[in-house]
Amino acid sequence: MRIALPDLEATAQLGQAIAAQLRPGDVVALSGDLGAGKTTLARAVIAAMGHAGEVPSPSFAIIETYDAPPLRLPLVHADFYRLSRPEEVEELGLDDYRAGAALLAEWPENAGGFAHEPGCLSIALESSVSGRIAIVEGGQDWLGRMPCP
């Protein structure tokens, strides 16, 4: 599925649609070039889940966690840009953070990818003449609940 994201409002709407469908164990794998809008979309999801205030980029911390409440369910926001090998994910203890939570993963390919997981929603963000395009593919667990803004 291809979704046009001509502006920040469209990105916020996609974030709201994703947030409405998230379940514990889900992964939203956000890929794209630097500046493609991965963090912007992740922030939109986090806000739609009930977080008020700043959402720091996890570029340096690698992992930021958000509790329920105030969020509808626990959420982990990870930015794997700085990983040099997928094995580093184990060293970070990602599985412990993910227990009972949904995961927003930027640069998922640096962590070995998550597309093999049935709960993975892969979103590739690309620049276009009129803004951005989100190319969305859902794993088996996303059948019947694909986000449509």
N, CA, C and O atoms as a GROMACS GRO file, in nm:
protein
  596
    1MET      N    1   0.085  -0.116   0.000
    1MET     CA    2   0.000   0.000   0.000
    1MET      C    3   0.090   0.124   0.000
    1MET      O    4   0.187   0.131   0.075
    2ARG      N    5   0.056   0.219  -0.085
    2ARG     CA    6   0.129   0.346  -0.093
    2ARG      C    7   0.040   0.457  -0.038
    2ARG      O    8  -0.076   0.470  -0.078
    3ILE      N    9   0.094   0.537   0.055
    3ILE     CA   10   0.019   0.646   0.116
    3ILE      C   11   0.095   0.775   0.093
    3ILE      O   12   0.212   0.787   0.131
    4ALA      N   13   0.029   0.872   0.031
    4ALA     CA   14   0.090   1.003   0.008
    4ALA      C   15   0.093   1.081   0.139
    4ALA      O   16  -0.006   1.086   0.213
    5LEU      N   17   0.207   1.141   0.167
    5LEU     CA   18   0.225   1.226   0.286
    5LEU      C   19   0.273   1.363   0.240
    5LEU      O   20   0.392   1.395   0.250
    6PRO      N   21   0.180   1.446   0.190
    6PRO     CA   22   0.220   1.574   0.136
    6PRO      C   23   0.263   1.677   0.241
    6PRO      O   24   0.332   1.774   0.209
    7ASP      N   25   0.223   1.655   0.368
    7ASP     CA   26   0.253   1.753   0.473
    7ASP      C   27   0.254   1.687   0.610
    7ASP      O   28   0.229   1.567   0.623
    8LEU      N   29   0.283   1.767   0.712
    8LEU     CA   30   0.288   1.714   0.849
    8LEU      C   31   0.154   1.663   0.897
    8LEU      O   32   0.148   1.567   0.974
    9GLU      N   33   0.046   1.724   0.853
    9GLU     CA   34  -0.087   1.679   0.892
    9GLU      C   35  -0.113   1.537   0.841
    9GLU      O   36  -0.169   1.455   0.914
   10ALA      N   37  -0.073   1.508   0.719
   10ALA     CA   38  -0.091   1.374   0.664
   10ALA      C   39  -0.006   1.273   0.741
   10ALA      O   40  -0.049   1.160   0.765
   11THR      N   41   0.114   1.313   0.780
   11THR     CA   42   0.199   1.226   0.860
   11THR      C   43   0.136   1.201   0.996
   11THR      O   44   0.139   1.088   1.046
   12ALA      N   45   0.079   1.304   1.057
   12ALA     CA   46   0.012   1.289   1.186
   12ALA      C   47  -0.108   1.196   1.174
   12ALA      O   48  -0.134   1.115   1.264
   13GLN      N   49  -0.181   1.204   1.065
   13GLN     CA   50  -0.296   1.116   1.043
   13GLN      C   51  -0.253   0.971   1.029
   13GLN      O   52  -0.318   0.881   1.082
   14LEU      N   53  -0.143   0.947   0.959
   14LEU     CA   54  -0.092   0.811   0.948
   14LEU      C   55  -0.048   0.761   1.086
   14LEU      O   56  -0.074   0.647   1.122
   15GLY      N   57   0.018   0.847   1.163
   15GLY     CA   58   0.059   0.811   1.299
   15GLY      C   59  -0.061   0.774   1.385
   15GLY      O   60  -0.055   0.678   1.462
   16GLN      N   61  -0.170   0.849   1.373
   16GLN     CA   62  -0.292   0.818   1.448
   16GLN      C   63  -0.351   0.684   1.406
   16GLN      O   64  -0.398   0.607   1.490
   17ALA      N   65  -0.349   0.657   1.276
   17ALA     CA   66  -0.405   0.531   1.225
   17ALA      C   67  -0.322   0.412   1.274
   17ALA      O   68  -0.378   0.307   1.307
   18ILE      N   69  -0.190   0.428   1.277
   18ILE     CA   70  -0.104   0.321   1.329
   18ILE      C   71  -0.130   0.301   1.477
   18ILE      O   72  -0.147   0.188   1.523
   19ALA      N   73  -0.131   0.410   1.553
   19ALA     CA   74  -0.151   0.402   1.698
   19ALA      C   75  -0.282   0.332   1.734
   19ALA      O   76  -0.288   0.257   1.831
   20ALA      N   77  -0.385   0.357   1.657
   20ALA     CA   78  -0.516   0.296   1.684
   20ALA      C   79  -0.513   0.145   1.669
   20ALA      O   80  -0.596   0.075   1.727
   21GLN      N   81  -0.418   0.093   1.591
   21GLN     CA   82  -0.413  -0.051   1.564
   21GLN      C   83  -0.303  -0.125   1.641
   21GLN      O   84  -0.301  -0.248   1.640
   22LEU      N   85  -0.215  -0.054   1.707
   22LEU     CA   86  -0.102  -0.119   1.775
   22LEU      C   87  -0.146  -0.211   1.887
   22LEU      O   88  -0.238  -0.182   1.963
   23ARG      N   89  -0.077  -0.324   1.895
   23ARG     CA   90  -0.096  -0.422   2.001
   23ARG      C   91   0.040  -0.456   2.062
   23ARG      O   92   0.143  -0.435   1.999
   24PRO      N   93   0.040  -0.508   2.185
   24PRO     CA   94   0.168  -0.554   2.242
   24PRO      C   95   0.231  -0.659   2.150
   24PRO      O   96   0.162  -0.746   2.096
   25GLY      N   97   0.362  -0.650   2.132
   25GLY     CA   98   0.434  -0.742   2.046
   25GLY      C   99   0.451  -0.694   1.903
   25GLY      O  100   0.534  -0.747   1.830
   26ASP      N  101   0.374  -0.593   1.863
   26ASP     CA  102   0.388  -0.538   1.728
   26ASP      C  103   0.520  -0.463   1.713
   26ASP      O  104   0.577  -0.413   1.810
   27VAL      N  105   0.567  -0.459   1.588
   27VAL     CA  106   0.684  -0.380   1.551
   27VAL      C  107   0.644  -0.292   1.434
   27VAL      O  108   0.587  -0.341   1.336
   28VAL      N  109   0.673  -0.164   1.443
   28VAL     CA  110   0.659  -0.073   1.331
   28VAL      C  111   0.801  -0.040   1.288
   28VAL      O  112   0.871   0.037   1.354
   29ALA      N  113   0.842  -0.099   1.175
   29ALA     CA  114   0.979  -0.084   1.125
   29ALA      C  115   0.984   0.030   1.025
   29ALA      O  116   0.927   0.020   0.916
   30LEU      N  117   1.051   0.139   1.062
   30LEU     CA  118   1.055   0.261   0.982
   30LEU      C  119   1.189   0.271   0.910
   30LEU      O  120   1.293   0.285   0.975
   31SER      N  121   1.187   0.265   0.778
   31SER     CA  122   1.310   0.276   0.703
   31SER      C  123   1.302   0.391   0.604
   31SER      O  124   1.193   0.439   0.571
   32GLY      N  125   1.417   0.434   0.557
   32GLY     CA  126   1.427   0.545   0.464
   32GLY      C  127   1.557   0.619   0.487
   32GLY      O  128   1.625   0.599   0.588
   33ASP      N  129   1.591   0.705   0.393
   33ASP     CA  130   1.714   0.782   0.403
   33ASP      C  131   1.709   0.880   0.520
   33ASP      O  132   1.604   0.904   0.578
   34LEU      N  133   1.825   0.938   0.554
   34LEU     CA  134   1.830   1.045   0.653
   34LEU      C  135   1.735   1.156   0.609
   34LEU      O  136   1.734   1.196   0.493
   35GLY      N  137   1.654   1.205   0.702
   35GLY     CA  138   1.562   1.314   0.670
   35GLY      C  139   1.435   1.269   0.602
   35GLY      O  140   1.357   1.353   0.557
   36ALA      N  141   1.411   1.138   0.592
   36ALA     CA  142   1.291   1.088   0.523
   36ALA      C  143   1.164   1.104   0.604
   36ALA      O  144   1.054   1.098   0.548
   37GLY      N  145   1.176   1.126   0.735
   37GLY     CA  146   1.058   1.146   0.818
   37GLY      C  147   1.030   1.034   0.916
   37GLY      O  148   0.920   1.026   0.969
   38LYS      N  149   1.127   0.947   0.941
   38LYS     CA  150   1.107   0.835   1.032
   38LYS      C  151   1.074   0.884   1.174
   38LYS      O  152   0.977   0.839   1.235
   39THR      N  153   1.155   0.975   1.225
   39THR     CA  154   1.132   1.025   1.361
   39THR      C  155   1.004   1.106   1.368
   39THR      O  156   0.933   1.100   1.469
   40THR      N  157   0.972   1.180   1.265
   40THR     CA  158   0.848   1.257   1.262
   40THR      C  159   0.728   1.163   1.271
   40THR      O  160   0.634   1.190   1.346
   41LEU      N  161   0.730   1.055   1.197
   41LEU     CA  162   0.620   0.958   1.203
   41LEU      C  163   0.616   0.889   1.338
   41LEU      O  164   0.508   0.868   1.394
   42ALA      N  165   0.732   0.852   1.392
   42ALA     CA  166   0.737   0.789   1.524
   42ALA      C  167   0.678   0.883   1.630
   42ALA      O  168   0.604   0.839   1.718
   43ARG      N  169   0.712   1.010   1.623
   43ARG     CA  170   0.657   1.108   1.719
   43ARG      C  171   0.506   1.119   1.706
   43ARG      O  172   0.436   1.134   1.806
   44ALA      N  173   0.455   1.111   1.583
   44ALA     CA  174   0.310   1.118   1.562
   44ALA      C  175   0.241   0.997   1.626
   44ALA      O  176   0.133   1.011   1.684
   45VAL      N  177   0.302   0.879   1.614
   45VAL     CA  178   0.245   0.759   1.677
   45VAL      C  179   0.246   0.774   1.828
   45VAL      O  180   0.146   0.746   1.894
   46ILE      N  181   0.358   0.817   1.883
   46ILE     CA  182   0.372   0.830   2.029
   46ILE      C  183   0.270   0.932   2.083
   46ILE      O  184   0.208   0.907   2.186
   47ALA      N  185   0.253   1.044   2.015
   47ALA     CA  186   0.155   1.144   2.057
   47ALA      C  187   0.014   1.086   2.050
   47ALA      O  188  -0.067   1.108   2.141
   48ALA      N  189  -0.016   1.013   1.944
   48ALA     CA  190  -0.150   0.954   1.929
   48ALA      C  191  -0.176   0.846   2.034
   48ALA      O  192  -0.292   0.816   2.064
   49MET      N  193  -0.071   0.788   2.089
   49MET     CA  194  -0.086   0.686   2.193
   49MET      C  195  -0.115   0.749   2.329
   49MET      O  196  -0.149   0.678   2.424
   50GLY      N  197  -0.100   0.882   2.340
   50GLY     CA  198  -0.134   0.950   2.464
   50GLY      C  199  -0.020   1.023   2.532
   50GLY      O  200  -0.037   1.073   2.643
   51HIS      N  201   0.096   1.031   2.468
   51HIS     CA  202   0.208   1.103   2.529
   51HIS      C  203   0.194   1.253   2.503
   51HIS      O  204   0.170   1.295   2.390
   52ALA      N  205   0.207   1.331   2.608
   52ALA     CA  206   0.205   1.477   2.595
   52ALA      C  207   0.347   1.527   2.620
   52ALA      O  208   0.416   1.477   2.709
   53GLY      N  209   0.389   1.624   2.544
   53GLY     CA  210   0.520   1.683   2.565
   53GLY      C  211   0.622   1.637   2.463
   53GLY      O  212   0.588   1.579   2.360
   54GLU      N  213   0.748   1.665   2.494
   54GLU     CA  214   0.858   1.637   2.404
   54GLU      C  215   0.877   1.486   2.384
   54GLU      O  216   0.855   1.406   2.475
   55VAL      N  217   0.919   1.451   2.265
   55VAL     CA  218   0.958   1.314   2.233
   55VAL      C  219   1.101   1.322   2.180
   55VAL      O  220   1.122   1.356   2.063
   56PRO      N  221   1.199   1.291   2.265
   56PRO     CA  222   1.336   1.302   2.220
   56PRO      C  223   1.368   1.196   2.116
   56PRO      O  224   1.314   1.085   2.120
   57SER      N  225   1.455   1.230   2.023
   57SER     CA  226   1.502   1.131   1.927
   57SER      C  227   1.594   1.035   2.001
   57SER      O  228   1.682   1.079   2.075
   58PRO      N  229   1.576   0.906   1.982
   58PRO     CA  230   1.664   0.810   2.051
   58PRO      C  231   1.796   0.787   1.979
   58PRO      O  232   1.861   0.684   2.001
   59SER      N  233   1.838   0.880   1.895
   59SER     CA  234   1.962   0.862   1.819
   59SER      C  235   2.082   0.832   1.906
   59SER      O  236   2.164   0.747   1.870
   60PHE      N  237   2.095   0.898   2.020
   60PHE     CA  238   2.210   0.876   2.105
   60PHE      C  239   2.183   0.773   2.213
   60PHE      O  240   2.270   0.690   2.241
   61ALA      N  241   2.066   0.775   2.273
   61ALA     CA  242   2.032   0.677   2.376
   61ALA      C  243   2.000   0.541   2.314
   61ALA      O  244   2.009   0.439   2.383
   62ILE      N  245   1.965   0.537   2.190
   62ILE     CA  246   1.925   0.422   2.110
   62ILE      C  247   1.784   0.376   2.145
   62ILE      O  248   1.705   0.346   2.056
   63ILE      N  249   1.751   0.369   2.274
   63ILE     CA  250   1.618   0.321   2.315
   63ILE      C  251   1.555   0.421   2.412
   63ILE      O  252   1.617   0.462   2.510
   64GLU      N  253   1.431   0.458   2.383
   64GLU     CA  254   1.349   0.539   2.474
   64GLU      C  255   1.224   0.456   2.503
   64GLU      O  256   1.168   0.394   2.412
   65THR      N  257   1.179   0.454   2.627
   65THR     CA  258   1.059   0.378   2.662
   65THR      C  259   0.949   0.473   2.709
   65THR      O  260   0.976   0.580   2.764
   66TYR      N  261   0.826   0.430   2.686
   66TYR     CA  262   0.706   0.505   2.726
   66TYR      C  263   0.612   0.408   2.794
   66TYR      O  264   0.580   0.302   2.739
   67ASP      N  265   0.567   0.444   2.913
   67ASP     CA  266   0.486   0.355   2.995
   67ASP      C  267   0.337   0.373   2.972
   67ASP      O  268   0.291   0.477   2.924
   68ALA      N  269   0.264   0.270   3.009
   68ALA     CA  270   0.118   0.277   3.013
   68ALA      C  271   0.076   0.267   3.159
   68ALA      O  272   0.125   0.179   3.231
   69PRO      N  273  -0.012   0.354   3.204
   69PRO     CA  274  -0.045   0.482   3.144
   69PRO      C  275   0.071   0.581   3.156
   69PRO      O  276   0.164   0.552   3.231
   70PRO      N  277   0.071   0.690   3.090
   70PRO     CA  278  -0.039   0.751   3.018
   70PRO      C  279  -0.065   0.692   2.879
   70PRO      O  280  -0.173   0.713   2.823
   71LEU      N  281   0.031   0.619   2.821
   71LEU     CA  282   0.004   0.561   2.689
   71LEU      C  283  -0.094   0.446   2.703
   71LEU      O  284  -0.110   0.388   2.810
   72ARG      N  285  -0.160   0.416   2.593
   72ARG     CA  286  -0.258   0.307   2.589
   72ARG      C  287  -0.193   0.173   2.618
   72ARG      O  288  -0.254   0.085   2.678
   73LEU      N  289  -0.068   0.157   2.574
   73LEU     CA  290   0.010   0.037   2.602
   73LEU      C  291   0.157   0.077   2.603
   73LEU      O  292   0.194   0.179   2.544
   74PRO      N  293   0.241  -0.003   2.669
   74PRO     CA  294   0.384   0.032   2.673
   74PRO      C  295   0.442   0.037   2.532
   74PRO      O  296   0.404  -0.041   2.445
   75LEU      N  297   0.535   0.129   2.512
   75LEU     CA  298   0.591   0.151   2.380
   75LEU      C  299   0.742   0.171   2.392
   75LEU      O  300   0.789   0.239   2.484
   76VAL      N  301   0.816   0.112   2.301
   76VAL     CA  302   0.960   0.129   2.292
   76VAL      C  303   0.990   0.197   2.160
   76VAL      O  304   0.945   0.152   2.055
   77HIS      N  305   1.066   0.307   2.164
   77HIS     CA  306   1.108   0.378   2.044
   77HIS      C  307   1.259   0.360   2.035
   77HIS      O  308   1.333   0.407   2.121
   78ALA      N  309   1.304   0.293   1.930
   78ALA     CA  310   1.446   0.265   1.914
   78ALA      C  311   1.497   0.320   1.781
   78ALA      O  312   1.427   0.315   1.680
   79ASP      N  313   1.618   0.371   1.783
   79ASP     CA  314   1.684   0.420   1.663
   79ASP      C  315   1.816   0.343   1.650
   79ASP      O  316   1.910   0.366   1.726
   80PHE      N  317   1.821   0.251   1.554
   80PHE     CA  318   1.935   0.163   1.539
   80PHE      C  319   2.041   0.216   1.442
   80PHE      O  320   2.127   0.140   1.398
   81TYR      N  321   2.035   0.344   1.410
   81TYR     CA  322   2.127   0.403   1.313
   81TYR      C  323   2.273   0.378   1.350
   81TYR      O  324   2.355   0.348   1.263
   82ARG      N  325   2.305   0.389   1.478
   82ARG     CA  326   2.444   0.381   1.522
   82ARG      C  327   2.496   0.238   1.542
   82ARG      O  328   2.613   0.219   1.573
   83LEU      N  329   2.410   0.138   1.525
   83LEU     CA  330   2.456   0.000   1.540
   83LEU      C  331   2.542  -0.038   1.419
   83LEU      O  332   2.509  -0.005   1.305
   84SER      N  333   2.650  -0.108   1.446
   84SER     CA  334   2.736  -0.152   1.336
   84SER      C  335   2.715  -0.299   1.301
   84SER      O  336   2.757  -0.345   1.195
   85ARG      N  337   2.650  -0.372   1.392
   85ARG     CA  338   2.620  -0.512   1.365
   85ARG      C  339   2.494  -0.553   1.441
   85ARG      O  340   2.471  -0.505   1.553
   86PRO      N  341   2.411  -0.640   1.383
   86PRO     CA  342   2.284  -0.678   1.446
   86PRO      C  343   2.298  -0.739   1.585
   86PRO      O  344   2.206  -0.727   1.666
   87GLU      N  345   2.410  -0.802   1.615
   87GLU     CA  346   2.430  -0.864   1.746
   87GLU      C  347   2.424  -0.763   1.860
   87GLU      O  348   2.400  -0.800   1.975
   88GLU      N  349   2.447  -0.637   1.829
   88GLU     CA  350   2.444  -0.534   1.933
   88GLU      C  351   2.305  -0.519   1.994
   88GLU      O  352   2.292  -0.468   2.106
   89VAL      N  353   2.201  -0.561   1.923
   89VAL     CA  354   2.064  -0.554   1.975
   89VAL      C  355   2.053  -0.638   2.103
   89VAL      O  356   1.989  -0.596   2.199
   90GLU      N  357   2.115  -0.755   2.103
   90GLU     CA  358   2.113  -0.840   2.222
   90GLU      C  359   2.186  -0.772   2.338
   90GLU      O  360   2.141  -0.779   2.452
   91GLU      N  361   2.297  -0.707   2.307
   91GLU     CA  362   2.374  -0.638   2.411
   91GLU      C  363   2.293  -0.525   2.474
   91GLU      O  364   2.312  -0.494   2.592
   92LEU      N  365   2.204  -0.465   2.397
   92LEU     CA  366   2.119  -0.357   2.449
   92LEU      C  367   2.005  -0.409   2.536
   92LEU      O  368   1.945  -0.333   2.612
   93GLY      N  369   1.977  -0.539   2.527
   93GLY     CA  370   1.866  -0.597   2.603
   93GLY      C  371   1.730  -0.563   2.544
   93GLY      O  372   1.632  -0.548   2.618
   94LEU      N  373   1.722  -0.550   2.412
   94LEU     CA  374   1.597  -0.510   2.347
   94LEU      C  375   1.481  -0.602   2.383
   94LEU      O  376   1.370  -0.554   2.402
   95ASP      N  377   1.504  -0.731   2.391
   95ASP     CA  378   1.395  -0.824   2.422
   95ASP      C  379   1.332  -0.792   2.557
   95ASP      O  380   1.211  -0.806   2.574
   96ASP      N  381   1.413  -0.751   2.654
   96ASP     CA  382   1.359  -0.715   2.785
   96ASP      C  383   1.268  -0.593   2.775
   96ASP      O  384   1.162  -0.588   2.837
   97TYR      N  385   1.310  -0.493   2.698
   97TYR     CA  386   1.229  -0.373   2.679
   97TYR      C  387   1.098  -0.406   2.608
   97TYR      O  388   0.994  -0.346   2.638
   98ARG      N  389   1.104  -0.500   2.514
   98ARG     CA  390   0.988  -0.530   2.430
   98ARG      C  391   0.880  -0.611   2.502
   98ARG      O  392   0.767  -0.616   2.454
   99ALA      N  393   0.910  -0.674   2.613
   99ALA     CA  394   0.813  -0.760   2.681
   99ALA      C  395   0.685  -0.682   2.711
   99ALA      O  396   0.686  -0.588   2.790
  100GLY      N  397   0.574  -0.721   2.647
  100GLY     CA  398   0.445  -0.657   2.668
  100GLY      C  399   0.428  -0.522   2.602
  100GLY      O  400   0.328  -0.454   2.626
  101ALA      N  401   0.523  -0.483   2.519
  101ALA     CA  402   0.521  -0.350   2.457
  101ALA      C  403   0.518  -0.361   2.304
  101ALA      O  404   0.546  -0.467   2.248
  102ALA      N  405   0.485  -0.252   2.240
  102ALA     CA  406   0.501  -0.238   2.095
  102ALA      C  407   0.634  -0.167   2.072
  102ALA      O  408   0.683  -0.095   2.159
  103LEU      N  409   0.691  -0.188   1.954
  103LEU     CA  410   0.822  -0.131   1.921
  103LEU      C  411   0.813  -0.047   1.795
  103LEU      O  412   0.762  -0.092   1.693
  104LEU      N  413   0.862   0.077   1.804
  104LEU     CA  414   0.884   0.162   1.688
  104LEU      C  415   1.033   0.157   1.660
  104LEU      O  416   1.113   0.202   1.742
  105ALA      N  417   1.072   0.101   1.545
  105ALA     CA  418   1.213   0.078   1.516
  105ALA      C  419   1.257   0.158   1.395
  105ALA      O  420   1.215   0.131   1.282
  106GLU      N  421   1.342   0.258   1.418
  106GLU     CA  422   1.403   0.332   1.307
  106GLU      C  423   1.533   0.260   1.268
  106GLU      O  424   1.604   0.208   1.354
  107TRP      N  425   1.563   0.258   1.140
  107TRP     CA  426   1.680   0.190   1.085
  107TRP      C  427   1.677   0.042   1.124
  107TRP      O  428   1.777  -0.009   1.173
  108PRO      N  429   1.565  -0.027   1.102
  108PRO     CA  430   1.554  -0.167   1.144
  108PRO      C  431   1.657  -0.260   1.080
  108PRO      O  432   1.694  -0.361   1.139
  109GLU      N  433   1.702  -0.225   0.960
  109GLU     CA  434   1.800  -0.310   0.892
  109GLU      C  435   1.931  -0.318   0.969
  109GLU      O  436   2.002  -0.418   0.957
  110ASN      N  437   1.965  -0.216   1.047
  110ASN     CA  438   2.088  -0.219   1.127
  110ASN      C  439   2.076  -0.312   1.246
  110ASN      O  440   2.176  -0.348   1.308
  111ALA      N  441   1.954  -0.351   1.279
  111ALA     CA  442   1.929  -0.443   1.390
  111ALA      C  443   1.897  -0.584   1.340
  111ALA      O  444   1.855  -0.669   1.417
  112GLY      N  445   1.917  -0.608   1.212
  112GLY     CA  446   1.888  -0.739   1.156
  112GLY      C  447   1.751  -0.750   1.093
  112GLY      O  448   1.718  -0.852   1.032
  113GLY      N  449   1.670  -0.643   1.107
  113GLY     CA  450   1.537  -0.642   1.047
  113GLY      C  451   1.435  -0.714   1.134
  113GLY      O  452   1.469  -0.794   1.221
  114PHE      N  453   1.310  -0.684   1.108
  114PHE     CA  454   1.200  -0.742   1.184
  114PHE      C  455   1.091  -0.798   1.092
  114PHE      O  456   0.990  -0.848   1.140
  115ALA      N  457   1.112  -0.790   0.961
  115ALA     CA  458   1.011  -0.830   0.864
  115ALA      C  459   0.969  -0.975   0.878
  115ALA      O  460   0.859  -1.012   0.837
  116HIS      N  461   1.054  -1.058   0.936
  116HIS     CA  462   1.020  -1.199   0.957
  116HIS      C  463   0.916  -1.218   1.067
  116HIS      O  464   0.857  -1.326   1.077
  117GLU      N  465   0.893  -1.117   1.149
  117GLU     CA  466   0.797  -1.128   1.259
  117GLU      C  467   0.656  -1.104   1.206
  117GLU      O  468   0.635  -1.008   1.131
  118PRO      N  469   0.559  -1.187   1.244
  118PRO     CA  470   0.422  -1.169   1.193
  118PRO      C  471   0.358  -1.037   1.237
  118PRO      O  472   0.265  -0.989   1.172
  119GLY      N  473   0.407  -0.978   1.346
  119GLY     CA  474   0.353  -0.852   1.396
  119GLY      C  475   0.426  -0.730   1.344
  119GLY      O  476   0.413  -0.622   1.401
  120CYS      N  477   0.503  -0.746   1.236
  120CYS     CA  478   0.581  -0.633   1.184
  120CYS      C  479   0.503  -0.557   1.077
  120CYS      O  480   0.452  -0.615   0.982
  121LEU      N  481   0.496  -0.427   1.095
  121LEU     CA  482   0.442  -0.335   0.996
  121LEU      C  483   0.561  -0.258   0.942
  121LEU      O  484   0.616  -0.172   1.010
  122SER      N  485   0.601  -0.288   0.819
  122SER     CA  486   0.716  -0.222   0.757
  122SER      C  487   0.671  -0.099   0.682
  122SER      O  488   0.579  -0.105   0.600
  123ILE      N  489   0.736   0.014   0.711
  123ILE     CA  490   0.703   0.140   0.643
  123ILE      C  491   0.832   0.199   0.588
  123ILE      O  492   0.921   0.238   0.663
  124ALA      N  493   0.840   0.205   0.456
  124ALA     CA  494   0.953   0.268   0.389
  124ALA      C  495   0.909   0.408   0.348
  124ALA      O  496   0.810   0.425   0.277
  125LEU      N  497   0.982   0.509   0.393
  125LEU     CA  498   0.950   0.648   0.362
  125LEU      C  499   1.042   0.697   0.252
  125LEU      O  500   1.164   0.682   0.259
  126GLU      N  501   0.981   0.756   0.149
  126GLU     CA  502   1.056   0.807   0.035
  126GLU      C  503   1.013   0.949   0.004
  126GLU      O  504   0.897   0.985   0.025
  127SER      N  505   1.106   1.028  -0.045
  127SER     CA  506   1.074   1.163  -0.091
  127SER      C  507   1.002   1.154  -0.225
  127SER      O  508   1.028   1.065  -0.305
  128SER      N  509   0.912   1.249  -0.247
  128SER     CA  510   0.844   1.259  -0.376
  128SER      C  511   0.832   1.407  -0.412
  128SER      O  512   0.865   1.494  -0.332
  129VAL      N  513   0.786   1.433  -0.530
  129VAL     CA  514   0.770   1.571  -0.577
  129VAL      C  515   0.675   1.648  -0.487
  129VAL      O  516   0.692   1.768  -0.465
  130SER      N  517   0.575   1.579  -0.434
  130SER     CA  518   0.473   1.647  -0.352
  130SER      C  519   0.485   1.615  -0.204
  130SER      O  520   0.385   1.615  -0.133
  131GLY      N  521   0.605   1.587  -0.156
  131GLY     CA  522   0.624   1.559  -0.013
  131GLY      C  523   0.694   1.427   0.008
  131GLY      O  524   0.810   1.409  -0.030
  132ARG      N  525   0.622   1.333   0.070
  132ARG     CA  526   0.676   1.199   0.096
  132ARG      C  527   0.572   1.094   0.061
  132ARG      O  528   0.453   1.124   0.048
  133ILE      N  529   0.620   0.973   0.047
  133ILE     CA  530   0.532   0.858   0.025
  133ILE      C  531   0.571   0.753   0.128
  133ILE      O  532   0.689   0.726   0.149
  134ALA      N  533   0.471   0.692   0.191
  134ALA     CA  534   0.493   0.580   0.281
  134ALA      C  535   0.451   0.453   0.208
  134ALA      O  536   0.338   0.441   0.163
  135ILE      N  537   0.544   0.360   0.196
  135ILE     CA  538   0.514   0.230   0.137
  135ILE      C  539   0.498   0.134   0.254
  135ILE      O  540   0.594   0.104   0.325
  136VAL      N  541   0.376   0.087   0.272
  136VAL     CA  542   0.338   0.012   0.392
  136VAL      C  543   0.311  -0.134   0.358
  136VAL      O  544   0.233  -0.164   0.267
  137GLU      N  545   0.375  -0.223   0.432
  137GLU     CA  546   0.353  -0.366   0.417
  137GLU      C  547   0.338  -0.426   0.556
  137GLU      O  548   0.422  -0.404   0.644
  138GLY      N  549   0.232  -0.503   0.575
  138GLY     CA  550   0.207  -0.562   0.704
  138GLY      C  551   0.232  -0.711   0.706
  138GLY      O  552   0.205  -0.781   0.608
  139GLY      N  553   0.285  -0.760   0.818
  139GLY     CA  554   0.300  -0.903   0.838
  139GLY      C  555   0.164  -0.966   0.861
  139GLY      O  556   0.061  -0.898   0.862
  140GLN      N  557   0.164  -1.095   0.880
  140GLN     CA  558   0.040  -1.172   0.894
  140GLN      C  559  -0.052  -1.117   1.003
  140GLN      O  560  -0.174  -1.115   0.985
  141ASP      N  561   0.004  -1.074   1.114
  141ASP     CA  562  -0.078  -1.024   1.225
  141ASP      C  563  -0.145  -0.890   1.193
  141ASP      O  564  -0.233  -0.847   1.268
  142TRP      N  565  -0.105  -0.824   1.085
  142TRP     CA  566  -0.164  -0.696   1.047
  142TRP      C  567  -0.279  -0.711   0.949
  142TRP      O  568  -0.346  -0.613   0.915
  143LEU      N  569  -0.304  -0.834   0.902
  143LEU     CA  570  -0.416  -0.856   0.810
  143LEU      C  571  -0.546  -0.813   0.879
  143LEU      O  572  -0.574  -0.854   0.992
  144GLY      N  573  -0.623  -0.732   0.812
  144GLY     CA  574  -0.750  -0.685   0.867
  144GLY      C  575  -0.738  -0.562   0.957
  144GLY      O  576  -0.839  -0.510   1.004
  145ARG      N  577  -0.617  -0.517   0.981
  145ARG     CA  578  -0.602  -0.395   1.065
  145ARG      C  579  -0.497  -0.300   1.012
  145ARG      O  580  -0.438  -0.223   1.088
  146MET      N  581  -0.473  -0.305   0.883
  146MET     CA  582  -0.377  -0.213   0.821
  146MET      C  583  -0.422  -0.069   0.844
  146MET      O  584  -0.540  -0.037   0.829
  147PRO      N  585  -0.327   0.018   0.879
  147PRO     CA  586  -0.363   0.158   0.906
  147PRO      C  587  -0.398   0.232   0.777
  147PRO      O  588  -0.320   0.234   0.682
  148CYS      N  589  -0.514   0.292   0.775
  148CYS     CA  590  -0.558   0.372   0.661
  148CYS      C  591  -0.601   0.508   0.712
  148CYS      O  592  -0.709   0.522   0.768
  149PRO      N  593  -0.515   0.609   0.692
  149PRO     CA  594  -0.552   0.743   0.743
  149PRO      C  595  -0.669   0.805   0.666
  149PRO      O  596  -0.711   0.916   0.697
   0.00000   0.00000   0.00000
